[in-house]
Amino acid sequence: MLKLVRKKAISVQRFSTSTSPRLSSYQSQLERSIENVNRLLEVNDRLSYLLAQYVPEPARNTFLAIRAFALEINKITDGGRVGDHATGALARLHQSMGITTADMKFKFWSEIMVKAFADASVIGEPIAFLIRDGLRNGLNLDISYFHQYLQTRRHFVKNKQFSNVSSICSFGEGTYSQLNYATQAILLSPQISPSVIHMLELSTALQGKVSDVAAHIGQATAVSSMILGLNFYASTRNQVTLPIELMTKHALSQEAFLRLSQGHLTDGDEVRDTQDRLKNVIFETAIVANDHLLSAREKLYQVKQDISAILDLRPRDNLLSKSSKRWKRGLPDAIFVPFMVAIPTSLYLQRLEKHDFDINNKQLQHKEWRLAWNSFKSFYQRKI
C-alpha cells in the first residue's frame, strides 16, 4: 500500500563541494553503478529502460535500481551453475543443513538491502548503491517493499507451482505490486511532488484508489508473466506455472504439458488434443489478467474524477491551482508514470487473443516492437 509519510531520514554523510578524493571516489562509483544498471535494463527490461525517461531526474536512478533489483531476484532459482568445487561444497551444505544456492542468494540480497537502508559499510553492488544514493538524496523509500518482494519470490522458488489463479494474483501482489508501490513512493517525495502529496493528504479515498490501480496492475502483470514464461519454465526448469485447478478442470496433466513444451509428443492426435486443452487453460488464465487490467483502468478513471473534484472544491489553494495547470489531462506525472508499467501486459494480452491463445504461435515469440511508441502515446493520453 502507498505510504505518503516518509520515515525519519537516515543520517547522511555530507561531502564538501571541493573535489576531494572521497567525493571523486563516490562520484565514480555512482557513474559506474548507473552505467551497469542501465546496461542491464536496456538488454533485459526494455520497458523500464524507456520509462526512465519519463521519471523526474532526482528519482530516475532510483527507479532504474528498483526495476533492476526485480530482474536480479527473478534470476534466482533452486539450482544454478557454479564452479565444480563450489558445487560440491554447496551440495554437502544442503545435505547437512538444508541450505540451497537460492537460500544463499536471497540471504545476500536481504542483507545488502539492509545495509543500503542503514547507510552502513561501503556497498559495491550497483543496485544497492543506487538505492542508498536515493535515500541520501531524501527520496521516499521503504525497505518493506523490497523485503516483501524477496519473501514472495523465495516462496515461489520453493513451491514451484500455483494451486489456482488467485494464488498467482497473490504472488503478483507480493512482487510486481510492491515494485509499483516503491515507484509511487519515490515520485511522491517532497522535493519532487509537493503539490501532489498535498492533494493526496486531502483525500484518503484518493490515496486508496491510487494504490488500487498499482495493485491491479501488479496482479495482471504476474498472471500474464506466468503465461509468457510457460515454455521457459517448462524447458529449463521442468516446472509448470499454470494454475493446477484449471489444468484439472480441462483434464490437462502436467506431464502432458511438459512433454508438449519439450517436444516429446510425436503422435499428431495427441499433440492436437493437448494443444486444445492448453488453449482452454490459457484462455481462462488470461481472462483474470485482463479483468485486473480493466479494473485498473476503471480505478484510474475514478482517480481522474476525484482529482477534478478536489481542484473544484479548493479554487483558492495556490499550491494546487498553480501546479495543476501543468498536469496533462488533469493527471500529474507522479501519479500516472508508475502505471505505465502496464503497457507490455496490455500489448501481450492483445497479441495472445489475436493468436487464439496459442502460446506456441511464432508471432508471440517475437519481441514487442511497439513499446517506445505506446509509452509515448500512453504518457500524453494518460491511458494504460
C-alpha positions in Angstrom: 0.0 0.0 0.0 1.1 3.5 -0.8 2.9 5.3 2.1 2.8 9.1 1.9 4.7 9.8 5.1 8.3 9.1 4.9 10.1 7.6 7.9 12.8 9.6 9.6 15.6 10.0 7.2 18.9 8.1 7.7 21.9 10.0 8.9 23.7 11.4 5.9 27.4 12.0 5.4 27.7 15.4 3.8 30.6 16.0 1.4 32.3 19.3 0.9 31.9 20.9 -2.5 35.6 20.8 -3.1 36.9 18.0 -5.4 38.2 15.8 -2.6 39.4 12.2 -3.3 36.5 10.9 -1.2 33.9 12.8 -3.3 35.6 11.8 -6.5 35.5 8.2 -5.5 31.8 8.4 -4.6 31.0 10.1 -7.9 33.0 7.5 -9.9 31.1 4.7 -8.2 27.8 6.4 -8.8 28.6 6.7 -12.5 29.7 3.1 -12.8 26.5 1.9 -11.0 24.3 4.0 -13.3 26.1 2.6 -16.3 25.8 -1.0 -15.1 22.1 -0.8 -14.2 21.3 1.0 -17.5 23.0 -1.7 -19.5 21.2 -4.5 -17.6 17.8 -2.9 -18.2 18.5 -2.0 -21.8 19.1 -5.7 -22.6 16.7 -7.4 -20.3 13.9 -5.0 -19.5 13.4 -2.6 -22.4 10.2 -1.0 -21.0 11.9 0.1 -17.7 14.8 1.5 -19.7 12.3 3.5 -21.8 10.1 4.6 -18.9 13.1 6.0 -17.0 12.9 8.9 -19.5 9.5 9.9 -18.0 10.7 9.8 -14.4 12.0 13.1 -13.0 15.7 13.4 -12.8 16.1 13.2 -9.0 14.3 9.8 -8.9 15.5 8.3 -12.2 18.4 6.4 -10.9 16.4 5.0 -8.0 13.7 3.9 -10.4 16.2 2.1 -12.5 17.6 0.4 -9.4 14.1 -0.7 -8.3 13.5 -2.4 -11.7 17.0 -3.9 -11.8 16.5 -5.3 -8.3 13.5 -7.2 -9.6 15.5 -8.6 -12.5 18.2 -9.9 -10.3 15.8 -11.5 -7.9 13.9 -13.2 -10.7 17.1 -14.9 -11.8 17.3 -16.8 -8.5 16.4 -20.5 -8.9 16.8 -23.5 -6.7 19.8 -24.6 -8.8 22.4 -22.5 -10.5 25.7 -23.3 -12.1 28.8 -22.6 -10.1 32.4 -24.0 -10.2 33.0 -27.7 -9.5 34.5 -27.2 -6.1 31.7 -24.8 -5.1 29.1 -27.2 -6.4 30.4 -30.0 -4.2 30.6 -27.7 -1.2 27.0 -26.5 -1.7 25.8 -30.0 -2.2 27.3 -31.0 1.2 25.9 -27.9 2.8 22.5 -28.6 1.5 22.6 -32.2 2.8 23.9 -31.3 6.2 21.9 -28.0 6.9 19.2 -27.9 4.2 20.7 -24.7 2.7 20.4 -24.3 -1.1 22.1 -21.9 -3.5 18.8 -20.0 -3.7 18.8 -19.6 0.1 22.3 -18.1 0.0 21.3 -15.7 -2.8 18.2 -14.5 -1.1 20.2 -14.0 2.1 22.8 -12.0 0.2 20.1 -9.6 -1.2 18.3 -9.3 2.1 21.5 -8.3 3.9 22.7 -5.9 1.3 19.4 -4.1 1.2 19.5 -3.8 5.0 23.0 -2.2 4.6 21.7 0.2 2.0 18.9 1.4 4.2 21.2 1.5 7.3 23.8 3.6 5.4 26.4 1.3 6.9 29.5 0.0 5.3 30.8 0.6 1.8 28.5 -1.0 -0.8 30.0 -2.2 -4.1 26.8 -3.7 -5.6 25.5 -1.2 -8.1 21.7 -1.7 -7.4 22.1 -1.3 -3.7 24.4 1.6 -4.1 21.8 3.5 -6.2 19.1 2.7 -3.6 21.3 4.2 -0.9 22.1 7.2 -3.1 18.4 7.8 -3.4 18.0 7.7 0.3 20.9 10.1 0.8 19.1 12.5 -1.6 15.9 12.3 0.5 13.7 10.2 -1.7 10.7 8.5 -0.1 11.9 4.8 0.1 10.7 2.0 2.4 12.6 -1.3 2.8 9.4 -3.2 3.4 8.7 -3.2 -0.4 12.0 -5.0 -1.1 11.6 -7.5 1.8 8.1 -8.4 0.6 9.4 -9.0 -2.9 12.2 -11.2 -1.6 9.9 -13.2 0.6 7.3 -13.8 -2.1 9.8 -14.7 -4.7 11.5 -17.1 -2.3 8.2 -18.8 -1.6 7.6 -19.3 -5.3 11.1 -20.8 -5.8 10.5 -23.3 -3.1 6.9 -24.2 -4.0 7.3 -24.1 -7.8 3.6 -24.1 -8.7 0.2 -22.3 -8.2 -2.9 -24.1 -7.0 -5.3 -21.6 -8.7 -5.3 -18.2 -10.5 -5.9 -16.4 -7.2 -2.5 -17.7 -5.9 -0.8 -16.2 -8.9 -2.6 -12.9 -8.1 -1.3 -13.1 -4.6 2.2 -13.7 -6.0 1.7 -10.6 -8.1 0.7 -8.5 -5.1 3.8 -9.6 -3.2 6.1 -8.9 -6.2 5.1 -6.6 -9.1 2.6 -4.6 -7.0 5.5 -3.9 -4.5 7.6 -2.5 -7.3 4.7 -0.3 -8.3 4.3 1.0 -4.7 8.0 1.7 -4.4 7.9 3.7 -7.7 4.9 5.6 -6.5 6.7 6.4 -3.2 9.9 7.8 -4.8 7.8 10.0 -7.1 5.9 11.3 -4.1 9.0 12.6 -2.4 8.7 16.2 -1.1 11.4 17.6 -3.4 9.6 16.1 -6.5 5.9 16.4 -6.0 4.9 18.7 -3.0 1.6 19.6 -4.7 0.6 16.0 -5.3 1.5 15.0 -1.8 -0.7 17.9 -0.5 -3.6 16.8 -2.7 -3.4 13.2 -1.6 -3.3 14.2 2.0 -6.7 15.9 1.5 -8.3 12.6 0.5 -7.7 9.2 1.9 -10.2 7.9 -0.7 -8.0 9.1 -3.5 -4.9 7.6 -1.8 -6.7 4.2 -1.7 -7.7 4.4 -5.4 -4.2 5.3 -6.5 -2.9 2.2 -4.6 -5.6 0.1 -6.0 -4.5 0.9 -9.6 -1.0 -0.2 -8.7 -2.2 -3.4 -7.1 -4.4 -4.4 -10.0 -1.6 -3.7 -12.5 0.8 -5.8 -10.4 -1.6 -8.8 -10.3 -2.3 -8.5 -14.1 1.5 -8.4 -14.7 2.0 -11.6 -12.6 -0.6 -13.6 -14.4 0.5 -12.5 -17.9 4.1 -13.1 -17.0 3.4 -16.7 -15.9 1.7 -17.3 -19.3 4.6 -15.7 -21.1 7.1 -17.7 -19.2 5.4 -21.1 -19.5 7.7 -22.6 -22.1 10.8 -21.2 -20.4 9.9 -22.7 -17.1 8.9 -26.0 -18.7 12.0 -26.3 -20.8 14.7 -25.1 -18.5 13.3 -26.0 -15.0 10.8 -28.8 -15.8 8.3 -26.6 -14.0 4.6 -25.9 -14.7 3.4 -22.4 -13.7 -0.2 -22.9 -14.9 -2.9 -23.0 -12.1 -3.4 -26.6 -11.2 -7.2 -26.1 -10.6 -7.7 -25.0 -14.3 -5.5 -27.8 -15.6 -7.6 -30.3 -13.7 -10.8 -28.7 -15.0 -9.6 -29.2 -18.6 -8.0 -32.6 -18.0 -4.5 -31.3 -18.9 -1.9 -33.2 -16.9 1.5 -31.6 -16.0 3.3 -34.5 -17.7 1.4 -33.9 -21.0 2.1 -30.2 -20.9 5.8 -30.8 -20.2 6.1 -33.3 -23.0 4.4 -30.9 -25.4 6.7 -28.0 -24.4 9.8 -30.1 -24.5 9.0 -31.6 -27.9 8.5 -35.2 -26.7 5.0 -35.6 -28.0 5.1 -37.1 -31.5 1.6 -38.5 -32.1 -0.4 -35.9 -34.1 -3.7 -36.6 -32.5 -2.2 -36.4 -29.0 -0.4 -33.2 -29.9 -3.6 -31.5 -31.1 -5.6 -32.7 -28.2 -3.0 -31.4 -25.7 -2.8 -28.1 -27.5 -6.6 -27.7 -27.4 -6.7 -28.4 -23.7 -3.7 -26.0 -23.1 -5.5 -23.2 -25.1 -8.6 -23.5 -22.8 -6.4 -23.2 -19.7 -4.5 -20.3 -21.1 -7.8 -18.6 -22.1 -9.3 -18.8 -18.6 -6.0 -17.7 -17.0 -5.7 -14.7 -19.4 -9.2 -13.6 -18.5 -8.1 -13.0 -15.0 -5.2 -10.9 -16.1 -7.4 -8.9 -18.4 -10.0 -8.4 -15.6 -7.4 -6.9 -13.4 -6.3 -4.6 -16.2 -9.9 -3.5 -16.8 -10.2 -2.8 -13.0 -7.1 -0.7 -13.1 -8.5 1.4 -15.9 -11.8 1.8 -14.1 -10.0 2.9 -10.9 -7.8 5.3 -13.0 -10.9 6.9 -14.3 -12.1 7.3 -10.8 -8.8 8.9 -9.8 -9.2 11.5 -12.5 -12.7 12.3 -11.3 -11.5 12.6 -7.7 -8.7 14.9 -8.6 -11.0 17.1 -10.6 -13.5 17.3 -7.7 -10.7 18.2 -5.3 -9.5 21.0 -7.6 -13.1 22.3 -7.9 -13.6 22.4 -4.2 -10.3 24.2 -3.5 -10.0 27.0 -6.1 -8.1 29.2 -3.7 -5.4 26.6 -2.9 -2.4 28.3 -4.5 -0.2 25.2 -4.5 -2.8 23.1 -6.3 -4.0 25.8 -8.7 -0.5 26.6 -9.9 0.7 23.0 -10.2 -2.4 21.6 -11.7 -2.0 23.7 -14.8 1.0 21.6 -15.8 -0.9 18.2 -15.3 -1.6 16.5 -18.6 -5.3 15.8 -18.9 -5.7 16.7 -15.2 -3.4 13.8 -14.0 0.0 14.6 -12.5 3.1 12.6 -13.7 3.8 11.5 -10.1 0.6 9.5 -10.1 0.4 8.3 -13.7 4.0 7.4 -14.6 4.1 4.3 -12.2 1.0 3.0 -14.0 2.8 2.9 -17.4 4.4 -0.5 -16.4 1.0 -2.0 -17.5 1.9 -1.3 -21.2 3.6 -4.6 -22.0 0.9 -6.6 -20.2 -1.8 -4.9 -22.2 0.1 -5.5 -25.5 0.8 -9.1 -24.7 -2.8 -9.9 -23.8 -3.9 -8.3 -27.1 -1.5 -10.4 -29.1 -2.4 -13.6 -27.2 -6.1 -13.0 -28.0 -5.3 -12.3 -31.7 -3.5 -15.6 -32.0 -6.2 -17.7 -30.3 -4.3 -18.1 -27.0 -1.8 -20.4 -28.7 1.4 -19.7 -26.7 3.4 -21.6 -29.3 2.5 -19.4 -32.1 5.7 -18.0 -33.7 4.3 -14.4 -33.7 4.2 -14.5 -29.9 7.8 -15.3 -29.7 8.9 -12.0 -31.3 10.0 -9.1 -29.1 7.4 -6.4 -28.7 8.5 -3.6 -31.0 5.7 -1.1 -30.1 6.9 -0.3 -26.6 8.5 3.1 -27.4 5.5 4.4 -29.4 3.0 3.1 -26.9 4.9 4.6 -24.0 4.9 8.0 -25.7 1.2 7.7 -26.5 0.3 6.4 -23.0 2.1 9.3 -21.3 0.4 12.0 -23.3 -3.1 10.5 -23.5 -2.9 9.3 -19.8 -4.2 5.9 -20.7 -3.0 2.4 -19.8 
